[in-house]
């Protein structure tokens, strides 16, 4: 059994004081980790304003981190190509090839950064709207 305190804290075990037992639906949300407490009620976090934007921002942050790792790897290869030279079978130098890979990643990085900025702006607007409603 799950219970919620007057201050919105959730716990399992034996009830304390005047704590309210969660409904089965609320308990399922708690078990799945998909909940937030609003006005001392357990609600599905996916229904909250800004949830999808926050999820996408987290995904973008992971993608950006991965691109930075790839850029570091290509940069190291470029340094080696500068030092050693060499040409690929298709006639391009390794340095040109590595630079084209880096440029492609930088385009992706720029697109992700723009998308993230747009989502953060949307989130800020949602937060302002919620503040206006609650006043």
Legacy VTK file of the C-alpha trace (Angstrom):
# vtk DataFile Version 3.0
C-alpha trace
ASCII
DATASET POLYDATA
POINTS 135 float
0.000 0.000 0.000
1.134 3.511 -0.834
0.206 6.584 1.168
0.617 10.320 0.668
1.298 12.770 3.462
-0.253 16.223 3.798
3.012 17.647 2.428
2.841 15.460 -0.711
5.444 12.844 0.249
4.698 9.292 -0.909
5.645 6.223 1.086
4.733 2.560 1.373
4.053 0.587 4.498
1.727 1.321 7.379
-0.336 4.515 7.411
0.822 7.373 9.625
-1.417 10.102 11.120
-4.093 11.228 8.620
-2.235 10.186 5.486
-4.389 9.239 2.524
-4.112 5.845 0.843
-3.471 6.104 -2.880
-6.029 4.818 -5.325
-5.052 1.836 -7.455
-4.538 4.139 -10.454
-2.267 6.430 -8.418
-0.367 3.439 -7.023
0.247 2.148 -10.556
1.707 5.514 -11.557
4.004 5.376 -8.523
5.082 1.812 -9.318
5.906 2.819 -12.912
7.735 5.972 -11.847
5.483 8.074 -14.085
4.041 10.414 -11.506
4.266 13.839 -10.006
2.392 15.298 -7.078
0.138 18.271 -7.858
-2.082 19.763 -5.132
-1.452 16.669 -3.019
-2.741 14.409 -5.811
-0.673 11.856 -7.712
-0.997 12.559 -11.435
0.458 11.062 -14.593
3.566 13.067 -15.399
3.092 12.546 -19.136
-0.070 14.668 -18.941
1.753 17.637 -17.419
2.516 20.705 -19.550
6.029 20.598 -20.945
6.566 16.874 -20.420
7.119 16.066 -24.094
9.408 19.079 -24.507
11.493 18.009 -21.509
11.726 14.462 -22.847
12.935 15.685 -26.235
15.421 18.078 -24.624
16.890 15.128 -22.707
17.151 13.127 -25.940
18.799 16.073 -27.702
21.308 16.461 -24.865
22.280 12.801 -25.269
22.607 13.192 -29.039
24.731 16.335 -28.608
27.006 14.511 -26.174
27.438 11.668 -28.665
28.229 14.103 -31.492
30.879 15.782 -29.335
32.505 12.390 -28.768
32.458 11.692 -32.507
33.911 15.126 -33.243
36.756 14.453 -30.809
37.502 11.155 -32.545
37.472 12.758 -36.023
39.654 15.619 -34.759
42.261 13.121 -33.587
42.178 11.391 -36.968
42.555 14.775 -38.683
45.638 15.561 -36.648
47.138 12.248 -37.659
46.244 12.904 -41.313
47.971 16.279 -41.134
51.104 14.642 -39.825
51.138 11.568 -42.063
49.189 12.617 -45.153
47.875 9.915 -47.444
45.150 9.469 -50.006
42.060 7.289 -49.984
41.185 4.879 -52.798
38.711 7.401 -54.231
41.476 10.014 -54.619
40.533 12.286 -51.743
43.039 12.900 -48.996
42.303 11.539 -45.578
42.262 15.078 -44.250
39.551 16.101 -46.760
37.524 13.019 -45.906
37.812 13.580 -42.148
36.946 17.254 -42.577
33.791 16.351 -44.528
32.755 14.003 -41.706
33.388 16.755 -39.152
31.372 19.237 -41.213
28.431 16.824 -41.402
28.502 16.387 -37.624
28.663 20.145 -37.091
25.553 20.569 -39.259
23.753 17.966 -37.133
24.971 19.682 -33.978
23.692 23.040 -35.204
20.271 21.580 -36.061
19.982 19.895 -32.662
21.038 23.056 -30.858
18.400 25.067 -32.748
15.719 22.507 -31.942
16.731 22.523 -28.286
16.534 26.325 -28.151
13.045 26.254 -29.666
11.894 23.647 -27.141
13.351 25.612 -24.244
11.487 28.705 -25.468
8.241 26.712 -25.637
8.858 25.439 -22.125
9.501 28.941 -20.819
6.240 30.119 -22.401
4.357 27.202 -20.817
5.850 28.041 -17.448
4.810 31.701 -17.840
1.280 30.614 -18.744
1.084 28.391 -15.658
2.345 31.244 -13.486
-0.293 33.570 -14.958
-3.049 31.023 -14.301
-1.992 30.410 -10.707
-1.903 34.108 -9.811
LINES 1 136
135 0 1 2 3 4 5 6 7 8 9 10 11 12 13 14 15 16 17 18 19 20 21 22 23 24 25 26 27 28 29 30 31 32 33 34 35 36 37 38 39 40 41 42 43 44 45 46 47 48 49 50 51 52 53 54 55 56 57 58 59 60 61 62 63 64 65 66 67 68 69 70 71 72 73 74 75 76 77 78 79 80 81 82 83 84 85 86 87 88 89 90 91 92 93 94 95 96 97 98 99 100 101 102 103 104 105 106 107 108 109 110 111 112 113 114 115 116 117 118 119 120 121 122 123 124 125 126 127 128 129 130 131 132 133 134
